[in-house]
């Protein structure tokens, strides 16, 4: 008579990855939702100097004004008549956005005032002008 093996069948050990994948997915959603994206001006300017310049913690909207009076937002040139509508579109994403205007030291003050006026009409509450310290 043949001997039968009475060894119990070994169970395969497996790790359930579902809870870990759920946690990673939730963390990914959290980081996407809490990230604030900066809207850069897209132009380098020579900022004026000011002894009383104060560093702002952060801003979401950047507007660049060149010495020729050209206005840049979102890394592209924007016509002066379209500044307000562009800012309004940016405010749809984040209504509490603050704005920094980076005006060249040789730019005209009239262009700067036009941009500030358009921003206030669009609903921006916190507007700053960039300066070197």
Secondary structure, DSSP 8 states (H G I E B T S, - for coil): -----------------HHHHHHHHHHHHHHHHH----B---------B-TT----S--SEEEEE-TT--EEETTEEE-GGGHHHHHHHHHHH-TT-EEEEEE-TTS-HHHHHHHHHHHHHHT--EEEE--B-
